[in-house]
């Protein structure tokens, strides 16, 4: 779990919805949100978390962004399970990650055409 220094104003900015710049910030942002909404998660919360991810990916995501996002969500899910034991939050995070499979596959297919497949 990444930790952002209390001496840094990034914690407050992330809590107020500023886009995460790196995977560690995205992990912090999602975990903080879930931790503080642990007892009342619903569909609205899923949309908030998805918005954090979309902001992180940006308008033209690349392989690194997709990879960082996927790794972040896996680690965040594991931390949710370990520390919060919230199965609904865990399900939401996995569902959000799975929702990007088609987009990532399309990106990969485009890059195969552009650069050639693995030989």
C-alpha positions, 0 to 999 in steps of 0.5 A, a space after each residue: 500500500 503506497 503511503 503519501 506523506 502527511 507533509 505533502 498536500 497531495 493527500 488533500 488534493 486526492 481526497 478532493 478528487 484531483 486526478 492521481 498522477 501515478 499508480 501509488 496515488 490512484 491506489 491511495 485515492 481508491 483505498 481512502 475512498 473505500 475505507 471512509 465509505 466502507 459501510 455504505 457502498 453502492 452503485 454511486 460509489 462504483 461510479 466515483 471509483 471508476 471516475 478516479 480510474 478514468 481520470 488516471 488513464 486520461 484521454 489517450 492511455 498507453 500500455 504503461 497507464 493500463 498496466 499501472 491501473 491494473 496493478 493498482 487495482 489488484 493491490 488495492 483489492 488485496 489491501 481491501 480484503 486484508 484490512 477491511 474485509 469488505 467483500 462488496 468493495 472487493 467485488 466493485 474493484 474487480 468489476 471495475 478492473 474487468 470492465 477495462 478488458 475490452 478497451 485494453 484488448 482493442 489497444 493491444 490489437 491496434 499495437 499488434 497491427 502497428 508494430 507486429 506481433 510477438 514472434 
